Each structure stands twice: as structure tokens, then as C-alpha cells.
Amino acid sequence: VLEDISAEREITETLQKAKELAESAARLKSDFLANMSHEIRTPMNAIIGFCHLALKTDLTPRQRDYLSKIQGSGRHLLKIINDVLDFSKIEAGQLRLEALPLDPCELVTGVTRLFAQGAAAKGLSLETVIDPAVRQRFIGDPVRLRQILSNFVSNALKFTNAGGIAVSLSAVDGAAGDHRRLRFAVRDTGIGIAEKTQARLFQPFTQADGSITRRFGGTGLGLAICKRLVDEMRGTIGIISEPDKGAEFWFE
């Protein structure tokens, strides 16, 4: 019996050490990527910026086509880099939320305007629905709120080929003290998502299925980052969807 207890204790200690080493390695990796954020983003922004300037000069059609493709690929790569670095920053515990004055109505209309051209190019309607009760200014992190909402609209645009997208903002009852609760939602008429898949969407590196990754690309980090940001704001996030009946992504 004593030998069994000793062996069990040794196994437990070995597993604990292995767990601590794995956690330490994960923290070091996340710290490294978080600290490299500026160094990694800067050259990509330079490539995209100089492509933009070059496209304003006199070019042959072939040169313009090449530069446009470089610029488009650069923007896509920067989006992936931003997702990886944001997630690493969150994992490393380096995420800091701002507390700044913001107008949620202006934030929603601003995000909608950002995607208006992309929606028009696909022949989709893109509307904004704002509850008249939402009038006052708030204190929060406008950059992170815009990031979450933009992710939702970008996904809706990506997975919708007919119909339209609606971005809504409404007040929610049940707030206490000086706090008020707002609900942001993005509804589309796209491909929809099966119920069994929905619970996994907010986990890192997860998309609806393998074919989604092949057809549309992406890291599978966007929604996981959104969830972590909403959690940091002490909010909630979710999805309402059925296959072939569109989807509504929301957060409060």
C-alpha cells in the first residue's frame, strides 16, 4: 500500500511539473508575440501604404493589376497578423481596456459606412437600426467596441450572397446604478450555422467546418477575440441562427 501511495504521489508531482512547464512555455510565447506587436505590424503597414501611393501614379494596366493584388494580399495578411497578435496579447494578460467618452449611435453608423461599399459590390442591402432610447453618451472603449462590431459585419458580408445585413443598437433593461446596458446585433440573410456548431464558434481557431476555411479563409480567431473582449467588459455574447436562414450575432 505504501508503495502504491508513493508511486501515485510521484506521478502527481510529475504531471504537475509538466503542467507548469507547459503553462510557462505558453506564457513566454504569448509575451513574445505581444511584445513584437509593433515590430510585426509596422512593415506590413508600410507595404500597404506604399502600394496605395504607387497606385496613384501613372501605371500600365498590368502594373496596376499587380500592385492591387499586392495591396489586397497585404491587407488580408495584416488582418491575420492583427488577430494573432490580439489573441496573444489577451493570453499574455496584456489587454488594457480604455475608459473614454463615446457615442454608441455614431459608432454603429460609422461601422456601417465602413462596409457600405463592400455590401453594394455584392448587391446587398446594409441598414442601421438604432433604438431612439439610446441617446446619451457613454464611457467605454470605442476601439474595442468597433473591433467587435466590425468583425460581426465583416463575417456577415463574407457569408451572405443575397438579401442584406442589418446592424442594430438597442437599450436593454435591468441595468443598475450608473451603468446602462446596450445590445449590439448584426443580422444577415446568409448561409446560417447549425446549432451543434454554434457553441464552438467562440473558441480559438474554430470555424463552422473545414470547407468554410477553404472557401473563405481566416484564422478562426476573430470570434474568440470578440468573446474575450466582451468578457473583459463584463458583457455577454451569442448567436441566433439556423442553416440557410441567416444568422444574428449579438453582444451586450
N, C-alpha and C positions, 0 to 999 in steps of 0.2 A: 504493500500500500504506500509506504514511504517513497519507494522508487517511482511509482506512478505519479504521485504528487509532485516530486522533484522534476520529472520529465515534463509534466504539464506546465509547471512554472517556467521551465526553460523555454518551452515552445511559446508561451505567452510573452515572455521577455523578448524573444527573437522577433515575433510578429510586431510587437510594439516598436522595436528599434527600426524595423523595416518600414513601418508606417511613418515614423518620424523622419526617416531619410527621404522617403517619397514626398512628404509634405514640404520638407526643406528644399528639395530639388524643384518642386513646383513653384514655391515662392521665389526662388532665385531666378527661374525662367521668367516669371511674371514681372519681377522687379527689373530685370534686364530689358524686356520689351517696353515696359512703361517708361523707363529712363531713356530709351532710344527713340521715343516718340518723335521728338523734333528732328533728329538726325535722319530718320527714315522718311518723314513726310516732306521735308524741305526739297530734296532733289526731285521728287515726283511733281510737286507744285511748280518747280522751275521748268520741267519738261512740258507740262501742260500750258504754262504761261507763255513760253517762247513759241510753242505751236500756234497759240492764239495770235500772237504778234505776227508770225510768219504768214498766217492765213490772210492777213490784211494787206500783204504786199502783192505785187504782180507775179502770178504763177501760171504755169501751164496747167491744163486740166489734170494731167497725170500727177504733177507735183501736189496740187491741191487735194486730190483724192488720197495720196499717200499721207500727207500731213493730217488730214481729217481723221484718217484711221488711227494714226499715232495718237492724236489727241483723244479720240474716243476710247482707245485701249488704255491710255494713261489715266483717264477719269475712272474707268472700271477698276483698274489696279489700285488706284488711290482709295476707292470705296472699300476694297478688300483689306487694304492696309489699315484704314481707319477702324474697321470692325475688329481686326485682330488686336490692334493697339488699345482700343477702348476696352475690350474684354480683358486684356492683360492688366490694364490699369485698375479695373474693378477687382480682379482676382488678387492683385497685389495690395489692395486696400488703399489705393491712392486716389480714389474718386472723391472729389470735393464738389458738393452742390453749392451753387450761388444763391443768395437771397437778395434779389433785385426787383424793383418795381416792374410790373409787366401788365399789358392789356391783352387778355386771352382772345378777345374778338379780333384784334389786329394780328395776333399770332396765327390764328386759324386762316384768316383771309390771305395773309402773306404766304403761308404754305400752299394754299390752293393756287395762288397766282404762279408760284414757282413751277407747278406741274401742268399749268393750263396748256402750254404749247405741246407737251407730250401727249396729253389727252386728245387735243384737236388732231394731232397727226394720226392717231388711231381711230378717229371718228367717234370718240366717246364724249358723253356729257360729263361735266365736272361742276358740281354745285356745292355751295356752302349754306348750311342751315344753322342759324345761331338763335338760341333762346333769348327773347327780349329781356328776360330776367337777369341775364348776365351783362351787367353794365359797369360795375365798379372795377377799379384796378386792384391787382393782387401783388403779393410778394412771393417770388419763386425763382426758379432757374429757367429763364426763357430759352436758353440754348439747348438744354436737355429736353424740355418740352417740345421744342421744334424738331429735335432729332427723332423723338419717338413718333410724333405725328407724321413727319416726312417719311419715316420708314414704312408706316402703315399705308400712306398714299402711294409710295413707290411700289410696294408689293401689289396693291390693288390695280395699279396701272399695268404692272407686269403680267398679272394673271387674268386680266379682263380684255376680251376681244370684241365684245359687243355690249351695247347698253350704256352704262355710265357708273359714276362714282359720286357718292355724297359724303361730304365732310361736315360733321355736326358738333356743336358745342351746346351743352345744357347745364343748368344748375341742378344739384342733387340735394334733396332734403336730408336732414339728420346730422348736419354739421354742429359742432359745439364751440362755445366761446367765440373768439375772434376768427376762427377758421371757417372757411367755406369750401364745399366740395364741388368740383366741376367734373363733368363727364365729356370726354373727347371720344368721338367714334368715326370710323371710316367704313362705309358700306359700299359694296360693289356688286356687280352682276356677273362675276367671273366664274371660274371653274368650281369653286367651292371646295370644302375639305371634309372628309369623312370623320365621324365622331371619334372613332378609335384612334385617329391620328392627331386630333386636336390637342390632347394632353401633352404630347411630346414636342409641340411646336415651339414652346418657350424654353426648351432645353438646348444647351450649346451644341453646335454642329449638326442640327436636326432640320430636315425639310420633310415635306409630306411623303415623298418616296424618292427612289434613285432616279426615276425618269425626270422628276422636277429639276434636279441638279443638272442633268444632261441637257435639258431643253432650255432652262432659264439661267443657269449659273448661280453664283452666290456662295457664301461661306456657311450659311446656316447659323450665323452668329447674330444677325440683326435683331430677331425677336427675343433671343436670350438676353441681349444687352438692354432692350426695351424693358423686359421684365425686371432686371436688376435695378435699372434706373427708377422704375415705378416703385419697387420695393423700398429703395432708399428714400423716396418721397412719402413713404407710409401710405401708398395707394394700392389699388387693385387693378388687374389687367385680365382680359379674357377675349374669347371669340365665340360668335354665334354663326354656325354655318351648316350647310348640307351640300353634298355633291351636286354639281350642276345647278345650284340655286344661289350662288354667290356667297359672300361672307361679310361679316361685320366684326372688325377688330375694334376694341374699345379699351379705354383706361380711365380711371378716376383718380 
